[in-house]
């Protein structure tokens, strides 16, 4: 898998999952990020982002995950990072699998927060497989900055 540092469909996203990495005809640089084949369907967790007058609210669907398997961090001052890993189910010697559709592996999403985000007051909660991250915002008063320049003689 490769993570590319732009996404034309989501201007706030820093990560773009490339579904064609690993195909024989694609020689994409794998040094940016490496994921196993088993993680490909879980790599891009579904996340909604809405803005209210008081906060930015992120909701991530993470069915079957426990809060201990999820990390929420603010990096580089204003980048919200949501990541985690779902472990693969143990296989017993006598098990006979007929279908495996649930994904396992790592996921990572990053969102650049606006300047008015109060990153020191971020809160996260997990309920019924839905992670909710709330980033409060402060009102930005657009005062024109006027600097008086003294005129020398």
C-alpha positions in Angstrom: 0.0 0.0 0.0 1.1 3.5 -0.6 0.0 6.7 1.1 0.2 9.7 -1.2 0.4 13.2 0.4 -2.6 14.7 -1.5 -6.2 14.0 -2.1 -8.2 16.1 -4.7 -11.5 14.9 -3.3 -10.8 15.8 0.4 -8.8 19.0 0.8 -8.3 18.4 4.5 -6.9 14.9 4.1 -3.2 14.3 4.0 -3.5 10.6 3.1 -4.8 8.9 0.0 -5.1 5.2 -0.2 -3.9 3.9 -3.5 -5.8 0.8 -4.4 -3.6 0.0 -7.4 -0.4 -0.4 -5.4 0.9 -4.0 -5.7 -0.5 -4.6 -9.1 2.1 -6.0 -11.5 2.0 -2.9 -13.7 2.4 -0.4 -10.9 5.9 0.6 -9.6 4.7 3.0 -6.9 7.3 4.0 -4.3 6.6 1.9 -1.2 8.8 3.9 1.1 6.1 6.3 2.2 4.1 3.5 4.0 3.9 -0.2 3.8 0.9 -2.4 4.6 0.3 -6.1 4.2 -2.3 -7.4 1.8 -4.5 -8.4 4.7 -4.8 -4.7 5.7 -5.9 -3.3 2.3 -9.6 -3.3 3.0 -9.2 -1.7 6.4 -6.6 0.9 5.6 -9.0 3.7 4.9 -11.4 3.9 7.9 -14.6 5.7 7.1 -14.7 9.1 8.9 -17.2 11.9 8.8 -16.1 15.4 9.6 -18.6 18.2 10.4 -18.2 21.7 11.7 -20.6 23.2 14.2 -20.4 26.8 15.6 -18.6 25.3 18.7 -16.4 22.5 17.4 -15.2 20.2 14.6 -16.6 16.7 15.1 -15.1 13.6 13.6 -17.0 10.3 13.6 -15.2 7.1 12.6 -16.9 3.7 12.0 -14.7 1.1 13.7 -17.0 -1.9 14.2 -15.7 -4.5 16.6 -12.8 -2.4 17.8 -12.0 -1.6 21.4 -10.8 1.8 22.5 -7.5 0.2 23.4 -6.9 -0.6 19.7 -7.4 3.0 18.6 -5.1 6.0 18.9 -6.1 9.7 18.7 -3.2 12.2 18.6 -2.5 15.7 17.6 0.8 16.0 15.8 2.7 18.9 14.3 0.6 21.3 16.3 -2.6 21.1 14.2 -2.8 17.7 12.5 -5.4 15.2 14.0 -4.2 11.7 13.6 -6.6 8.7 14.1 -5.0 5.3 13.8 -5.3 1.8 15.1 -5.0 -1.9 14.4 -7.6 -4.6 14.4 -6.0 -8.0 15.2 -6.6 -11.0 13.0 -8.8 -13.7 14.6 -6.8 -16.7 15.8 -7.0 -19.7 13.7 -7.4 -23.0 15.5 -6.0 -26.1 13.9 -9.4 -27.7 13.4 -11.1 -24.6 12.1 -12.4 -24.7 8.5 -13.1 -21.2 7.1 -15.8 -20.8 4.5 -15.8 -17.1 4.1 -13.5 -14.3 5.4 -14.9 -10.8 4.7 -14.1 -8.9 7.9 -10.9 -6.9 7.5 -8.0 -6.7 9.9 -4.8 -4.8 10.1 -3.8 -1.1 10.4 -5.5 2.1 9.5 -4.4 5.7 9.6 -6.1 9.0 8.8 -4.8 12.5 9.2 -6.7 15.8 9.1 -5.2 19.2 9.1 -7.2 21.3 11.6 -8.0 25.0 11.0 -6.2 27.7 12.9 -9.1 28.3 15.3 -9.0 24.7 16.6 -8.3 24.4 20.3 -6.0 21.3 20.1 -5.3 21.3 23.8 -9.0 20.6 24.5 -9.6 17.6 22.1 -11.9 14.9 23.5 -12.5 11.4 22.2 -15.2 8.8 23.1 -16.0 5.4 21.7 -19.5 3.9 21.8 -20.9 0.9 19.9 -18.0 0.9 17.4 -18.2 4.6 16.6 -15.3 6.8 17.6 -16.3 10.5 18.2 -13.5 13.1 18.4 -14.5 16.6 19.3 -12.2 19.5 18.6 -13.5 22.7 20.2 -13.0 26.0 18.2 -12.6 29.5 19.3 -14.1 32.5 17.6 -11.5 34.3 15.5 -12.0 38.0 15.5 -10.7 39.4 12.3 -9.2 42.6 13.5 -7.2 44.3 10.8 -3.6 44.5 12.1 -2.4 48.0 11.9 1.2 48.8 12.6 2.2 52.4 12.8 5.5 53.2 11.2 7.5 56.1 12.6 8.8 58.4 9.9 12.4 59.4 10.4 13.8 62.7 9.4 
